[in-house]
Structure formats: structure tokens, C-alpha cells
Amino acid sequence: MQVVTKAAVILGALFVVTVVLAAIPTHNAPAVTVAPMQESASPSDQGQDSQPTHHKMVGTDVDDEAKSQEHNAVSAMSGQDHGDHSAHMYMTSMRKQTPEDVQRANEIVEQLRAGIEKYRDYHVALNEGYRIFLPNIPQPEYHFTSYKNGFMEAFSFDASRPTSLLYRKKAGGYELVGAMYTMPKRATEDQLNARVPLSVAMWHLHTNLCMPPKEQRVGADWSKFGLKGSIASQEACDAAGGKFSPVIFGWMTHVYPYEESLDKIFAMHHHD
């Protein structure tokens, strides 16, 4: 009986871990096949409703799979070099704004401000389980991420509970400037809109990543590979001997609640 009980406990724990990993936006959600596109395109125009192709996402092995790509990934996530790299960035289209959208957006900002006020002291964030994403790489903004919150975001939305806190480095520590909400990459634009209105904010995905073989990464041509590289399709990546991921991480949107206008509050990156 004791053996059976222990086996049941182990199996139950494994099941819970599996569910958690599947729900976190950076773990094993069904991949969306995203071809090179313009920023205003719709996922449905790119075959999102077709049979999905399952790939191992970079987000599952950041320390291993993307080690040589860290600089490029951080640049894309932090607002650097967005420029003409639309093949590696998919953004939702802006919808027609309504008074209800504006009211809801303002409510989100108020709730976010109240929820993250204590994290102006970044030590509190660290003590509560937020982890700095790539702390040793210089970045315009550092993402302090709560994987617990990321898990919860897959099922419910609480404006006071962002997945990540956004800090700028300053002498002696970090200054809180904003936050980031997430959803799994399988989410539809209507689901995103239900959380943060698409007439106010743009959600974005990082797409079409081609990584060189591990043994070639030290001397790889990063003008071709990575989130800033010229390769943006499965065919081109296969021809270059790389590994292709159509979508990495999950949906993201940044919020800067200490700004004064909604266009700056829900901007892609922080305004000086």
C-alpha cells in the first residue's frame, strides 16, 4: 500500500509539472507558422488555422539553445533595432478606438500602478521571486520575470499582476519604469483584445528565428541568423543548415504606467 501511495504521489507531481510547463507562455504551446509579413498583417492571413507545425521553442532552453543569440534576442525584446525587421516581429493591428476601450485602458493603468508600487524597490521584486532576464548583458530595459505570474496569465488576467517588471539600470540598482503582460502564443487577437484593448495597445510576437548548428555558433554569420538576421523562412533556414522556430516566447505587450498619455503608456518601448 505504501508503494502504491508513493507511486501515485510521484505520478501526480509529474502531471502537475507537465501542466505548468505547457501553460507558461514560453513552454510547449502549439506553434503558429508565421511567414515573413508586414506588421499590419493578420495571423489568419498567414495560415494560423491550418494544421500547426510543432517545434521546440527557444524559450524552453534559453541557457542552451539561444546562448549565442542572447544579444539579438534581448535587442528585439527591449526595443532596439525594431526598424525594418518585420519578418522577425509580428504586431497586432490597431482597432477603432471606443470610449469603453479608453475607460478600460485607464482602469488597467490604475490597477497596474497600485499593484507594482512596492516594486519601485527592486529588492522586493527579487525577494518575491522575480528573476532578471540576462542580467549581465547591457540592455535599455531589464525584464524581471515572475514565472508564477506567467503561468497565471495563461488562464486569467489581473492587471495588477504582470508577468514581468521593466527596469532601467541606474547607479546602485534599478529604476522601475513599466511592466509586461503575456499570453500564450496560441491566443487569438480577440483574446488579446479582451485583456488589453487593441485600439490602445499593440501585442507582439517574436517570429521566424533561424539558429545555426550548435557547433557553428561561435563563428556564425549573425547577419543571416538570429532575430536580426536575413533568414526568415523554413526553406532558407534549412538551406543554411540551421534550426527554424516560427514563433518564440509568447504574446507580449509593454505598459509604462508612469507616463502621462495612453500612447506613451502603451508604447512598444519606453520614451525618454
C-alpha atoms as an extended CHARMM CRD file, in Angstrom:
* protein
*
       272  EXT
         1         1  MET       CA              0.0000000000        0.0000000000        0.0000000000  PROA      1               0.0000000000
         2         2  GLN       CA              2.8730000000        2.3860000000        0.8070000000  PROA      2               0.0000000000
         3         3  VAL       CA              4.4880000000        1.6680000000       -2.5630000000  PROA      3               0.0000000000
         4         4  VAL       CA              1.2070000000        2.3260000000       -4.3900000000  PROA      4               0.0000000000
         5         5  THR       CA              0.6990000000        5.5670000000       -2.4560000000  PROA      5               0.0000000000
         6         6  LYS       CA              4.2200000000        6.8250000000       -3.2510000000  PROA      6               0.0000000000
         7         7  ALA       CA              3.7770000000        5.9380000000       -6.9180000000  PROA      7               0.0000000000
         8         8  ALA       CA              0.5020000000        7.8520000000       -7.0420000000  PROA      8               0.0000000000
         9         9  VAL       CA              2.1350000000       10.9110000000       -5.4660000000  PROA      9               0.0000000000
        10        10  ILE       CA              5.0050000000       10.8320000000       -7.9840000000  PROA      10              0.0000000000
        11        11  LEU       CA              2.6630000000       10.4640000000      -10.9450000000  PROA      11              0.0000000000
        12        12  GLY       CA              0.5110000000       13.2920000000       -9.6430000000  PROA      12              0.0000000000
        13        13  ALA       CA              3.5310000000       15.5680000000       -9.2670000000  PROA      13              0.0000000000
        14        14  LEU       CA              4.7060000000       14.7710000000      -12.7840000000  PROA      14              0.0000000000
        15        15  PHE       CA              1.2440000000       15.5960000000      -14.1360000000  PROA      15              0.0000000000
        16        16  VAL       CA              1.1890000000       18.9660000000      -12.3430000000  PROA      16              0.0000000000
        17        17  VAL       CA              4.6700000000       19.8510000000      -13.6330000000  PROA      17              0.0000000000
        18        18  THR       CA              3.6160000000       18.9420000000      -17.1770000000  PROA      18              0.0000000000
        19        19  VAL       CA              0.5350000000       21.1690000000      -16.9660000000  PROA      19              0.0000000000
        20        20  VAL       CA              2.5720000000       24.0630000000      -15.5730000000  PROA      20              0.0000000000
        21        21  LEU       CA              5.1880000000       23.8680000000      -18.3200000000  PROA      21              0.0000000000
        22        22  ALA       CA              2.5390000000       23.6800000000      -21.0100000000  PROA      22              0.0000000000
        23        23  ALA       CA              0.7050000000       26.7150000000      -19.6580000000  PROA      23              0.0000000000
        24        24  ILE       CA              3.6750000000       29.0630000000      -19.2670000000  PROA      24              0.0000000000
        25        25  PRO       CA              3.8490000000       31.2090000000      -22.4300000000  PROA      25              0.0000000000
        26        26  THR       CA              7.4270000000       30.1450000000      -23.1380000000  PROA      26              0.0000000000
        27        27  HSD       CA              6.7820000000       26.4160000000      -22.8990000000  PROA      27              0.0000000000
        28        28  ASN       CA              5.4700000000       23.9970000000      -25.4990000000  PROA      28              0.0000000000
        29        29  ALA       CA              2.3470000000       25.7930000000      -26.7170000000  PROA      29              0.0000000000
        30        30  PRO       CA              1.2680000000       24.9090000000      -30.2550000000  PROA      30              0.0000000000
        31        31  ALA       CA              3.4580000000       26.8060000000      -32.6910000000  PROA      31              0.0000000000
        32        32  VAL       CA              1.9790000000       29.3000000000      -35.1380000000  PROA      32              0.0000000000
        33        33  THR       CA              3.5230000000       29.0880000000      -38.5920000000  PROA      33              0.0000000000
        34        34  VAL       CA              4.4960000000       32.6730000000      -39.3580000000  PROA      34              0.0000000000
        35        35  ALA       CA              5.9660000000       33.5670000000      -42.7330000000  PROA      35              0.0000000000
        36        36  PRO       CA              7.6740000000       36.9120000000      -43.4490000000  PROA      36              0.0000000000
        37        37  MET       CA              4.9660000000       39.5580000000      -43.1280000000  PROA      37              0.0000000000
        38        38  GLN       CA              4.1740000000       43.1940000000      -42.7370000000  PROA      38              0.0000000000
        39        39  GLU       CA              3.3850000000       44.4800000000      -39.2650000000  PROA      39              0.0000000000
        40        40  SER       CA             -0.2630000000       45.0990000000      -40.1120000000  PROA      40              0.0000000000
        41        41  ALA       CA             -0.9370000000       41.5590000000      -41.3480000000  PROA      41              0.0000000000
        42        42  SER       CA             -3.3620000000       39.2320000000      -39.5760000000  PROA      42              0.0000000000
        43        43  PRO       CA             -2.4040000000       35.7690000000      -38.2880000000  PROA      43              0.0000000000
        44        44  SER       CA             -5.3740000000       34.2970000000      -40.1510000000  PROA      44              0.0000000000
        45        45  ASP       CA             -3.8960000000       35.6230000000      -43.3990000000  PROA      45              0.0000000000
        46        46  GLN       CA             -0.7570000000       33.6050000000      -42.7000000000  PROA      46              0.0000000000
        47        47  GLY       CA             -2.4400000000       30.2300000000      -42.2440000000  PROA      47              0.0000000000
        48        48  GLN       CA             -2.8660000000       30.1840000000      -38.4800000000  PROA      48              0.0000000000
        49        49  ASP       CA             -5.9530000000       28.0000000000      -38.8720000000  PROA      49              0.0000000000
        50        50  SER       CA             -4.0600000000       25.3590000000      -40.8290000000  PROA      50              0.0000000000
        51        51  GLN       CA             -2.5700000000       22.3110000000      -39.1690000000  PROA      51              0.0000000000
        52        52  PRO       CA              0.0870000000       23.6590000000      -36.7560000000  PROA      52              0.0000000000
        53        53  THR       CA              3.6700000000       22.5100000000      -37.0040000000  PROA      53              0.0000000000
        54        54  HSD       CA              5.1740000000       21.6470000000      -33.6470000000  PROA      54              0.0000000000
        55        55  HSD       CA              8.6720000000       22.8690000000      -32.9360000000  PROA      55              0.0000000000
        56        56  LYS       CA             10.7740000000       23.0500000000      -29.8310000000  PROA      56              0.0000000000
        57        57  MET       CA             10.6450000000       26.7330000000      -28.8700000000  PROA      57              0.0000000000
        58        58  VAL       CA             13.7570000000       28.6700000000      -27.9170000000  PROA      58              0.0000000000
        59        59  GLY       CA             12.0560000000       29.7430000000      -24.7060000000  PROA      59              0.0000000000
        60        60  THR       CA             12.3270000000       26.2110000000      -23.3260000000  PROA      60              0.0000000000
        61        61  ASP       CA             16.1330000000       26.1900000000      -23.3900000000  PROA      61              0.0000000000
        62        62  VAL       CA             17.2810000000       29.8050000000      -23.1540000000  PROA      62              0.0000000000
        63        63  ASP       CA             20.5810000000       28.8850000000      -21.4940000000  PROA      63              0.0000000000
        64        64  ASP       CA             21.4240000000       26.2790000000      -24.1160000000  PROA      64              0.0000000000
        65        65  GLU       CA             19.5060000000       26.7770000000      -27.3440000000  PROA      65              0.0000000000
        66        66  ALA       CA             19.9430000000       30.5600000000      -27.6200000000  PROA      66              0.0000000000
        67        67  LYS       CA             23.2180000000       31.1810000000      -25.8090000000  PROA      67              0.0000000000
        68        68  SER       CA             24.9680000000       32.6360000000      -28.8330000000  PROA      68              0.0000000000
        69        69  GLN       CA             21.8230000000       34.5890000000      -29.7090000000  PROA      69              0.0000000000
        70        70  GLU       CA             21.3010000000       36.3350000000      -26.3700000000  PROA      70              0.0000000000
        71        71  HSD       CA             22.3400000000       39.7820000000      -27.5860000000  PROA      71              0.0000000000
        72        72  ASN       CA             19.9740000000       39.6530000000      -30.5530000000  PROA      72              0.0000000000
        73        73  ALA       CA             17.0560000000       38.3090000000      -28.5290000000  PROA      73              0.0000000000
        74        74  VAL       CA             17.4450000000       40.9950000000      -25.8960000000  PROA      74              0.0000000000
        75        75  SER       CA             17.7280000000       43.7150000000      -28.5340000000  PROA      75              0.0000000000
        76        76  ALA       CA             14.4480000000       42.6500000000      -30.0880000000  PROA      76              0.0000000000
        77        77  MET       CA             12.6500000000       42.3100000000      -26.7590000000  PROA      77              0.0000000000
        78        78  SER       CA             13.9510000000       45.6060000000      -25.3960000000  PROA      78              0.0000000000
        79        79  GLY       CA             13.0030000000       47.8530000000      -28.2670000000  PROA      79              0.0000000000
        80        80  GLN       CA             16.3440000000       48.0730000000      -30.0730000000  PROA      80              0.0000000000
        81        81  ASP       CA             16.6440000000       47.6200000000      -33.7990000000  PROA      81              0.0000000000
        82        82  HSD       CA             12.9450000000       47.0210000000      -34.4830000000  PROA      82              0.0000000000
        83        83  GLY       CA             13.3580000000       49.0990000000      -37.6190000000  PROA      83              0.0000000000
        84        84  ASP       CA             12.6800000000       47.0940000000      -40.7760000000  PROA      84              0.0000000000
        85        85  HSD       CA             12.8920000000       43.6710000000      -39.1440000000  PROA      85              0.0000000000
        86        86  SER       CA              9.1660000000       43.0000000000      -39.6530000000  PROA      86              0.0000000000
        87        87  ALA       CA              9.9410000000       39.4250000000      -40.7060000000  PROA      87              0.0000000000
        88        88  HSD       CA             11.0130000000       38.7990000000      -37.1140000000  PROA      88              0.0000000000
        89        89  MET       CA              8.2710000000       40.8090000000      -35.4320000000  PROA      89              0.0000000000
        90        90  TYR       CA              4.5310000000       40.2640000000      -35.7010000000  PROA      90              0.0000000000
        91        91  MET       CA              2.3600000000       43.0040000000      -34.2270000000  PROA      91              0.0000000000
        92        92  THR       CA             -1.3940000000       43.1460000000      -33.8670000000  PROA      92              0.0000000000
        93        93  SER       CA             -3.3310000000       45.6510000000      -35.9660000000  PROA      93              0.0000000000
        94        94  MET       CA             -4.7700000000       48.7080000000      -34.2360000000  PROA      94              0.0000000000
        95        95  ARG       CA             -8.5530000000       48.6290000000      -33.9540000000  PROA      95              0.0000000000
        96        96  LYS       CA            -11.0080000000       51.5090000000      -33.9500000000  PROA      96              0.0000000000
        97        97  GLN       CA            -10.9820000000       53.1020000000      -30.5210000000  PROA      97              0.0000000000
        98        98  THR       CA            -14.1370000000       53.3890000000      -28.4420000000  PROA      98              0.0000000000
        99        99  PRO       CA            -14.8510000000       55.2840000000      -25.1910000000  PROA      99              0.0000000000
       100       100  GLU       CA            -15.1990000000       51.8990000000      -23.4970000000  PROA      100             0.0000000000
       101       101  ASP       CA            -11.7050000000       50.9490000000      -24.6330000000  PROA      101             0.0000000000
       102       102  VAL       CA            -10.2480000000       54.1490000000      -23.2100000000  PROA      102             0.0000000000
       103       103  GLN       CA            -12.0490000000       53.6300000000      -19.9050000000  PROA      103             0.0000000000
       104       104  ARG       CA            -10.8180000000       50.0390000000      -19.6750000000  PROA      104             0.0000000000
       105       105  ALA       CA             -7.2580000000       51.0730000000      -20.5550000000  PROA      105             0.0000000000
       106       106  ASN       CA             -7.2680000000       53.7160000000      -17.8230000000  PROA      106             0.0000000000
       107       107  GLU       CA             -8.5630000000       51.1530000000      -15.3300000000  PROA      107             0.0000000000
       108       108  ILE       CA             -5.7280000000       48.8040000000      -16.2880000000  PROA      108             0.0000000000
       109       109  VAL       CA             -3.1820000000       51.5740000000      -15.7260000000  PROA      109             0.0000000000
       110       110  GLU       CA             -4.6230000000       52.4300000000      -12.3020000000  PROA      110             0.0000000000
       111       111  GLN       CA             -4.6210000000       48.7840000000      -11.2130000000  PROA      111             0.0000000000
       112       112  LEU       CA             -1.1030000000       48.2490000000      -12.5210000000  PROA      112             0.0000000000
       113       113  ARG       CA              0.2690000000       51.2820000000      -10.7110000000  PROA      113             0.0000000000
       114       114  ALA       CA             -1.2300000000       50.0800000000       -7.4470000000  PROA      114             0.0000000000
       115       115  GLY       CA             -0.0370000000       46.5190000000       -7.9790000000  PROA      115             0.0000000000
       116       116  ILE       CA              3.5960000000       47.2990000000       -8.7480000000  PROA      116             0.0000000000
       117       117  GLU       CA              4.1650000000       50.2900000000       -6.4650000000  PROA      117             0.0000000000
       118       118  LYS       CA              6.0410000000       48.1830000000       -3.9260000000  PROA      118             0.0000000000
       119       119  TYR       CA              8.4170000000       47.0360000000       -6.6520000000  PROA      119             0.0000000000
       120       120  ARG       CA              9.9230000000       50.5010000000       -7.0130000000  PROA      120             0.0000000000
       121       121  ASP       CA             12.3850000000       48.8970000000       -4.6310000000  PROA      121             0.0000000000
       122       122  TYR       CA             13.7250000000       46.1880000000       -6.9290000000  PROA      122             0.0000000000
       123       123  HSD       CA             14.9030000000       44.1730000000       -3.9270000000  PROA      123             0.0000000000
       124       124  VAL       CA             11.2370000000       43.4920000000       -3.1300000000  PROA      124             0.0000000000
       125       125  ALA       CA             10.7520000000       42.0590000000       -6.6220000000  PROA      125             0.0000000000
       126       126  LEU       CA             13.7670000000       39.7900000000       -6.2170000000  PROA      126             0.0000000000
       127       127  ASN       CA             12.6300000000       38.6740000000       -2.7760000000  PROA      127             0.0000000000
       128       128  GLU       CA              9.2030000000       37.7770000000       -4.1920000000  PROA      128             0.0000000000
       129       129  GLY       CA             10.6140000000       35.5360000000       -6.8920000000  PROA      129             0.0000000000
       130       130  TYR       CA             11.1050000000       37.8270000000       -9.8900000000  PROA      130             0.0000000000
       131       131  ARG       CA             14.1810000000       36.7900000000      -11.8700000000  PROA      131             0.0000000000
       132       132  ILE       CA             16.3080000000       39.1310000000      -14.0050000000  PROA      132             0.0000000000
       133       133  PHE       CA             16.4480000000       38.0020000000      -17.6340000000  PROA      133             0.0000000000
       134       134  LEU       CA             20.1030000000       38.0480000000      -18.7630000000  PROA      134             0.0000000000
       135       135  PRO       CA             21.3400000000       40.4780000000      -16.0730000000  PROA      135             0.0000000000
       136       136  ASN       CA             24.9290000000       40.5190000000      -17.3640000000  PROA      136             0.0000000000
       137       137  ILE       CA             24.0560000000       41.7590000000      -20.8480000000  PROA      137             0.0000000000
       138       138  PRO       CA             23.6320000000       45.5620000000      -21.2330000000  PROA      138             0.0000000000
       139       139  GLN       CA             20.0020000000       46.3690000000      -22.0690000000  PROA      139             0.0000000000
       140       140  PRO       CA             17.8720000000       49.5120000000      -22.3260000000  PROA      140             0.0000000000
       141       141  GLU       CA             15.3450000000       47.7380000000      -20.0910000000  PROA      141             0.0000000000
       142       142  TYR       CA             15.7550000000       44.6830000000      -17.9000000000  PROA      142             0.0000000000
       143       143  HSD       CA             12.9050000000       42.2050000000      -17.6230000000  PROA      143             0.0000000000
       144       144  PHE       CA             12.3480000000       40.9540000000      -14.0730000000  PROA      144             0.0000000000
       145       145  THR       CA             10.0870000000       37.9720000000      -14.7290000000  PROA      145             0.0000000000
       146       146  SER       CA              7.7720000000       36.0450000000      -12.4290000000  PROA      146             0.0000000000
       147       147  TYR       CA              7.2200000000       32.6120000000      -13.9490000000  PROA      147             0.0000000000
       148       148  LYS       CA              4.4100000000       32.0790000000      -11.4530000000  PROA      148             0.0000000000
       149       149  ASN       CA              2.6260000000       35.1330000000      -12.8550000000  PROA      149             0.0000000000
       150       150  GLY       CA              3.3500000000       33.9570000000      -16.3840000000  PROA      150             0.0000000000
       151       151  PHE       CA              1.6290000000       30.6940000000      -15.5580000000  PROA      151             0.0000000000
       152       152  MET       CA             -1.3830000000       32.5020000000      -14.1150000000  PROA      152             0.0000000000
       153       153  GLU       CA             -1.5940000000       34.7830000000      -17.1690000000  PROA      153             0.0000000000
       154       154  ALA       CA             -2.2820000000       31.7200000000      -19.2980000000  PROA      154             0.0000000000
       155       155  PHE       CA             -5.6100000000       31.2780000000      -17.5120000000  PROA      155             0.0000000000
       156       156  SER       CA             -6.7270000000       34.6210000000      -16.1090000000  PROA      156             0.0000000000
       157       157  PHE       CA             -5.9420000000       38.3200000000      -16.2560000000  PROA      157             0.0000000000
       158       158  ASP       CA             -5.2060000000       40.5530000000      -13.2970000000  PROA      158             0.0000000000
       159       159  ALA       CA             -3.9610000000       43.9900000000      -14.3390000000  PROA      159             0.0000000000
       160       160  SER       CA             -2.0860000000       44.3460000000      -11.0510000000  PROA      160             0.0000000000
       161       161  ARG       CA             -0.1740000000       41.0910000000      -11.6810000000  PROA      161             0.0000000000
       162       162  PRO       CA              2.1340000000       41.4840000000      -14.7240000000  PROA      162             0.0000000000
       163       163  THR       CA              4.3890000000       38.6880000000      -15.8980000000  PROA      163             0.0000000000
       164       164  SER       CA              7.4400000000       40.9500000000      -15.9650000000  PROA      164             0.0000000000
       165       165  LEU       CA              8.5610000000       44.2110000000      -14.4270000000  PROA      165             0.0000000000
       166       166  LEU       CA             10.6210000000       46.5500000000      -16.6030000000  PROA      166             0.0000000000
       167       167  TYR       CA             13.5660000000       48.3390000000      -15.0330000000  PROA      167             0.0000000000
       168       168  ARG       CA             16.2680000000       50.6780000000      -16.2150000000  PROA      168             0.0000000000
       169       169  LYS       CA             19.6820000000       50.3110000000      -14.7120000000  PROA      169             0.0000000000
       170       170  LYS       CA             20.9580000000       53.2250000000      -12.6850000000  PROA      170             0.0000000000
       171       171  ALA       CA             23.8060000000       53.8570000000      -10.2930000000  PROA      171             0.0000000000
       172       172  GLY       CA             23.4320000000       51.4580000000       -7.4210000000  PROA      172             0.0000000000
       173       173  GLY       CA             20.4730000000       49.4870000000       -8.7390000000  PROA      173             0.0000000000
       174       174  TYR       CA             17.3860000000       49.5990000000      -10.9610000000  PROA      174             0.0000000000
       175       175  GLU       CA             14.5580000000       52.0780000000      -11.6090000000  PROA      175             0.0000000000
       176       176  LEU       CA             11.0560000000       50.7210000000      -12.2510000000  PROA      176             0.0000000000
       177       177  VAL       CA              9.6010000000       52.1120000000      -15.4940000000  PROA      177             0.0000000000
       178       178  GLY       CA              6.9230000000       49.6540000000      -16.5560000000  PROA      178             0.0000000000
       179       179  ALA       CA              5.6090000000       46.1340000000      -16.8300000000  PROA      179             0.0000000000
       180       180  MET       CA              4.8190000000       43.4630000000      -19.3990000000  PROA      180             0.0000000000
       181       181  TYR       CA              1.7330000000       41.3040000000      -19.8010000000  PROA      181             0.0000000000
       182       182  THR       CA              1.9190000000       37.9850000000      -21.6300000000  PROA      182             0.0000000000
       183       183  MET       CA             -0.3350000000       35.3760000000      -23.1760000000  PROA      183             0.0000000000
       184       184  PRO       CA              0.4850000000       32.0130000000      -24.7760000000  PROA      184             0.0000000000
       185       185  LYS       CA              1.2930000000       32.2310000000      -28.4690000000  PROA      185             0.0000000000
       186       186  ARG       CA             -1.8160000000       30.1850000000      -29.2710000000  PROA      186             0.0000000000
       187       187  ALA       CA             -4.0460000000       33.0940000000      -28.1320000000  PROA      187             0.0000000000
       188       188  THR       CA             -6.2200000000       34.8240000000      -30.7350000000  PROA      188             0.0000000000
       189       189  GLU       CA             -6.3170000000       38.5770000000      -31.2890000000  PROA      189             0.0000000000
       190       190  ASP       CA             -9.8280000000       38.6750000000      -29.8560000000  PROA      190             0.0000000000
       191       191  GLN       CA             -8.5000000000       37.0970000000      -26.6730000000  PROA      191             0.0000000000
       192       192  LEU       CA             -5.7010000000       39.6590000000      -26.5530000000  PROA      192             0.0000000000
       193       193  ASN       CA             -8.2160000000       42.4510000000      -27.0850000000  PROA      193             0.0000000000
       194       194  ALA       CA            -10.2980000000       41.1490000000      -24.1910000000  PROA      194             0.0000000000
       195       195  ARG       CA             -7.3330000000       41.7460000000      -21.9150000000  PROA      195             0.0000000000
       196       196  VAL       CA             -5.8130000000       44.9690000000      -23.2180000000  PROA      196             0.0000000000
       197       197  PRO       CA             -7.7610000000       46.7770000000      -25.9660000000  PROA      197             0.0000000000
       198       198  LEU       CA             -6.1100000000       46.5450000000      -29.3760000000  PROA      198             0.0000000000
       199       199  SER       CA             -7.2670000000       50.0780000000      -30.0970000000  PROA      199             0.0000000000
       200       200  VAL       CA             -4.8630000000       51.2520000000      -27.3900000000  PROA      200             0.0000000000
       201       201  ALA       CA             -2.0420000000       48.7340000000      -27.2620000000  PROA      201             0.0000000000
       202       202  MET       CA             -0.1520000000       46.5260000000      -29.6960000000  PROA      202             0.0000000000
       203       203  TRP       CA              0.6850000000       42.9770000000      -28.7010000000  PROA      203             0.0000000000
       204       204  HSD       CA              3.6670000000       41.4250000000      -30.4350000000  PROA      204             0.0000000000
       205       205  LEU       CA              5.3420000000       38.0990000000      -31.1460000000  PROA      205             0.0000000000
       206       206  HSD       CA              8.9750000000       37.3910000000      -31.9960000000  PROA      206             0.0000000000
       207       207  THR       CA              8.9530000000       35.2710000000      -35.1240000000  PROA      207             0.0000000000
       208       208  ASN       CA             10.9440000000       33.3710000000      -37.7500000000  PROA      208             0.0000000000
       209       209  LEU       CA             14.0940000000       32.6080000000      -35.8100000000  PROA      209             0.0000000000
       210       210  CYS       CA             16.7930000000       30.5920000000      -37.5660000000  PROA      210             0.0000000000
       211       211  MET       CA             19.6130000000       29.3920000000      -35.3380000000  PROA      211             0.0000000000
       212       212  PRO       CA             22.8580000000       27.9150000000      -36.6860000000  PROA      212             0.0000000000
       213       213  PRO       CA             24.0030000000       24.4610000000      -35.5690000000  PROA      213             0.0000000000
       214       214  LYS       CA             25.4550000000       24.4760000000      -32.0660000000  PROA      214             0.0000000000
       215       215  GLU       CA             28.9240000000       23.5810000000      -33.2190000000  PROA      215             0.0000000000
       216       216  GLN       CA             28.9470000000       26.5530000000      -35.6440000000  PROA      216             0.0000000000
       217       217  ARG       CA             27.6120000000       29.2860000000      -33.3830000000  PROA      217             0.0000000000
       218       218  VAL       CA             30.9290000000       30.7480000000      -32.2860000000  PROA      218             0.0000000000
       219       219  GLY       CA             31.7960000000       31.8170000000      -35.8190000000  PROA      219             0.0000000000
       220       220  ALA       CA             28.2600000000       32.0740000000      -37.2090000000  PROA      220             0.0000000000
       221       221  ASP       CA             27.2390000000       34.8660000000      -39.5690000000  PROA      221             0.0000000000
       222       222  TRP       CA             24.7160000000       36.7250000000      -37.4190000000  PROA      222             0.0000000000
       223       223  SER       CA             23.7370000000       38.9390000000      -40.3290000000  PROA      223             0.0000000000
       224       224  LYS       CA             21.9010000000       35.8200000000      -41.5630000000  PROA      224             0.0000000000
       225       225  PHE       CA             20.9350000000       34.0640000000      -38.3200000000  PROA      225             0.0000000000
       226       226  GLY       CA             19.0410000000       35.2670000000      -35.2770000000  PROA      226             0.0000000000
       227       227  LEU       CA             16.2790000000       37.7720000000      -34.6550000000  PROA      227             0.0000000000
       228       228  LYS       CA             18.0840000000       40.4070000000      -36.7160000000  PROA      228             0.0000000000
       229       229  GLY       CA             19.2530000000       38.0820000000      -39.4650000000  PROA      229             0.0000000000
       230       230  SER       CA             18.1630000000       37.9690000000      -43.0940000000  PROA      230             0.0000000000
       231       231  ILE       CA             16.8960000000       34.3630000000      -42.8860000000  PROA      231             0.0000000000
       232       232  ALA       CA             13.1720000000       34.3940000000      -42.1720000000  PROA      232             0.0000000000
       233       233  SER       CA             11.7310000000       31.1830000000      -43.6280000000  PROA      233             0.0000000000
       234       234  GLN       CA             11.8900000000       27.4480000000      -43.0390000000  PROA      234             0.0000000000
       235       235  GLU       CA             13.2910000000       26.8440000000      -46.5280000000  PROA      235             0.0000000000
       236       236  ALA       CA             16.1130000000       29.3740000000      -46.2110000000  PROA      236             0.0000000000
       237       237  CYS       CA             16.9660000000       28.1200000000      -42.7450000000  PROA      237             0.0000000000
       238       238  ASP       CA             17.0880000000       24.5020000000      -43.9370000000  PROA      238             0.0000000000
       239       239  ALA       CA             19.3530000000       25.5290000000      -46.8080000000  PROA      239             0.0000000000
       240       240  ALA       CA             21.6990000000       27.2210000000      -44.3310000000  PROA      240             0.0000000000
       241       241  GLY       CA             21.7320000000       24.1340000000      -42.1100000000  PROA      241             0.0000000000
       242       242  GLY       CA             20.0010000000       25.9270000000      -39.2540000000  PROA      242             0.0000000000
       243       243  LYS       CA             17.1180000000       25.1850000000      -36.9120000000  PROA      243             0.0000000000
       244       244  PHE       CA             13.9250000000       27.1470000000      -37.5370000000  PROA      244             0.0000000000
       245       245  SER       CA             11.3300000000       28.2990000000      -34.9920000000  PROA      245             0.0000000000
       246       246  PRO       CA              8.3370000000       30.1640000000      -36.4510000000  PROA      246             0.0000000000
       247       247  VAL       CA              7.4200000000       31.7150000000      -33.0980000000  PROA      247             0.0000000000
       248       248  ILE       CA              9.4430000000       32.0960000000      -29.9030000000  PROA      248             0.0000000000
       249       249  PHE       CA              8.2890000000       33.0770000000      -26.4300000000  PROA      249             0.0000000000
       250       250  GLY       CA              4.6040000000       34.1660000000      -26.3710000000  PROA      250             0.0000000000
       251       251  TRP       CA              2.4580000000       37.2470000000      -26.9090000000  PROA      251             0.0000000000
       252       252  MET       CA              3.7610000000       40.3280000000      -25.0990000000  PROA      252             0.0000000000
       253       253  THR       CA              2.6700000000       43.9040000000      -24.5420000000  PROA      253             0.0000000000
       254       254  HSD       CA              4.5070000000       46.5860000000      -22.5930000000  PROA      254             0.0000000000
       255       255  VAL       CA              2.8630000000       49.1370000000      -20.3130000000  PROA      255             0.0000000000
       256       256  TYR       CA              4.5830000000       52.2190000000      -18.8850000000  PROA      256             0.0000000000
       257       257  PRO       CA              2.0600000000       53.4120000000      -16.2580000000  PROA      257             0.0000000000
       258       258  TYR       CA              4.0840000000       56.4050000000      -15.0910000000  PROA      258             0.0000000000
       259       259  GLU       CA              3.7540000000       58.1810000000      -18.4390000000  PROA      259             0.0000000000
       260       260  GLU       CA              1.0360000000       60.8220000000      -18.8750000000  PROA      260             0.0000000000
       261       261  SER       CA             -0.7370000000       59.8210000000      -22.1100000000  PROA      261             0.0000000000
       262       262  LEU       CA             -2.1160000000       56.4850000000      -23.3010000000  PROA      262             0.0000000000
       263       263  ASP       CA              0.0030000000       56.4890000000      -26.4600000000  PROA      263             0.0000000000
       264       264  LYS       CA              3.1680000000       56.6020000000      -24.3230000000  PROA      264             0.0000000000
       265       265  ILE       CA              1.7870000000       54.3410000000      -21.6060000000  PROA      265             0.0000000000
       266       266  PHE       CA              1.0810000000       51.5530000000      -24.1120000000  PROA      266             0.0000000000
       267       267  ALA       CA              4.1040000000       52.1740000000      -26.3410000000  PROA      267             0.0000000000
       268       268  MET       CA              6.3510000000       49.3790000000      -27.6140000000  PROA      268             0.0000000000
       269       269  HSD       CA              9.2220000000       50.7160000000      -25.5470000000  PROA      269             0.0000000000
       270       270  HSD       CA              9.8750000000       53.4550000000      -23.0460000000  PROA      270             0.0000000000
       271       271  HSD       CA             10.1130000000       57.1060000000      -24.1060000000  PROA      271             0.0000000000
       272       272  ASP       CA             12.8250000000       59.2550000000      -22.5460000000  PROA      272             0.0000000000
